Amino acid sequence: MARPLTQSRALQLRAESFLPGGVDSPVRAFRAVGGDPPFVTRAEGAYLYDADGNKYLDMFGSWGPMILGHAFPPAVEAIQQAAAKSASFGASHAGEADLAELVMQCFPSIERLRFVSSGTEACMSAIRLARGYTGRNFVIKFEGCYHGHADALLVKAGSGVATFGIPGSAGVPAETAMHTLALPYNDLDAVRAAFALHPGAIACIIVEPVVGNAGTIVPAAGYLEGLRTLTHEHGALLILDEVMTGFRLSLGGAQGLYGIRPDLTTLGKIVGGGLPCGAFGGRAEIMNYLAPLGPVYQAGTLSGNPLAMAAGVATLQHLIEHETSVYPQLDSVTASIANGVAAIAEEAGIPVTTNRVGSMFTWFFTGAPVTNFESAATSNTVTFARFHRAMLDAGVWLPPSQYEAAFVGTAHGTEEVAFLLSAAREALANAQDSEN
Ligand SMILES: *Cc1c(COP(=O)(O)O)cnc(C)c1O
């Protein structure tokens, strides 16, 4: 039974007369799955509420930040208190060091840190810093990894572009993309070959340590260690883009989970507790190349914004205090959801490959193992779209693209697991009916 979306439809039409596609970020438009996106009026805990009075179990958590659920009371209170003291100063305040201290407590590889306003800015700035520090131009990234929409990084960049079938983006000069080497993920030989082809010219490797932006893809045993060894050997920097994985896969992100010490790390999403915030940091010797200490310029009017710092502090404080309960709970709830649906699909004879690390996961509608972007692309996106629509009708809001990770937060409990599994049972029975 389709849920009424009359109000959402009207709001979408209105938005379309002001905003291209009615959205401020492309994947929100539901182009990959069809139908109208519900317009959200409010959210609390694990649930989103739309303009037509529908309630949805939220499985994308604002694309990652809402690990403690929506309107987490300590974060709401911290934001309100900060807002009453002005939304922005454009001058230094103690909140910046407060949040930086907590971040460094979680990420021992970060000796110095700078806050920015988005993950895109964090990655773009980390690349500039790596180039400035090494005096080299080339950057290695991996197919299907997304590091924000800066020109140099918008090459074979995963979900957003994959969903729309765009190889890169119009408007990126070939001269800019020329210095970006996009290689297959989980393939160390490709990295060795690139270093051999461009001796002394590769500034850095930037990688999603667990890929989320092509759907969830797990690093093969030894892969991240291999990247660390190869960058050391060739005098290049290793940048772990933990915008999605930071504070999610463990308190110390993927680097904490896998025991990898990068030169630089980029953060976003959870670090700002849902407010616009990102950060990049790493070895002090490298970070001190930034202005005002060094020659690499980077700046931001709203960087270190007091509201974002307050929301970040409230979020990280909770994660740090409750680390030993939060992460095991996230892991077990997510396992119940991911494996539960995988079992239902198997019973229904629908090929699904489930990739999961901690509280991020993807059901790929393919029978083949998914280890890189090429294998992710073998998924049946038509079946995915049908599944997405049926789940939405049943009250479960999955990320609206096959090439996005789903997220679980601490507000998801046994009730939510049971609700999701019963929705999936119905949705997958129907997905099969319409295939026969
Ligand atoms: C979301 C994301 C970004 C971009 O962050 P924005 O805040 O959307 O600019 C960069 N890298 C990764 C791994 C991400 O998941």
The ligand as an SDF file (V2000), in Angstrom:
LIG
                    3D

 15 15  0  0  0  0  0  0  0  0999 V2000
   30.0870   12.6030    2.8940 C   0  0  0  0  0  0  0  0  0  0  0  0
   31.5110   12.3630    2.5150 C   0  0  0  0  0  0  0  0  0  0  0  0
   32.3480   13.4030    2.0750 C   0  0  0  0  0  0  0  0  0  0  0  0
   31.8270   14.7950    1.8130 C   0  0  0  0  0  0  0  0  0  0  0  0
   31.3450   15.4040    2.9470 O   0  0  0  0  0  0  0  0  0  0  0  0
   30.3060   16.6470    2.7910 P   0  0  0  0  0  0  0  0  0  0  0  0
   30.1270   17.1280    4.1860 O   0  0  0  0  0  0  0  0  0  0  0  0
   29.0790   16.0710    2.1580 O   0  0  0  0  0  0  0  0  0  0  0  0
   30.9630   17.6570    1.9190 O   0  0  0  0  0  0  0  0  0  0  0  0
   33.6760   13.1280    1.8670 C   0  0  0  0  0  0  0  0  0  0  0  0
   34.1780   11.9020    2.0590 N   0  0  0  0  0  0  0  0  0  0  0  0
   33.4200   10.8780    2.4740 C   0  0  0  0  0  0  0  0  0  0  0  0
   34.0290    9.5410    2.7030 C   0  0  0  0  0  0  0  0  0  0  0  0
   32.0520   11.0710    2.7020 C   0  0  0  0  0  0  0  0  0  0  0  0
   31.2900   10.0310    3.0590 O   0  0  0  0  0  0  0  0  0  0  0  0
  1  2  1  0
  2  3  1  0
  2 14  2  0
  3  4  1  0
  3 10  2  0
  4  5  1  0
  5  6  1  0
  6  7  2  0
  6  8  1  0
  6  9  1  0
 10 11  1  0
 11 12  2  0
 12 13  1  0
 12 14  1  0
 14 15  1  0
M  END
$$$$
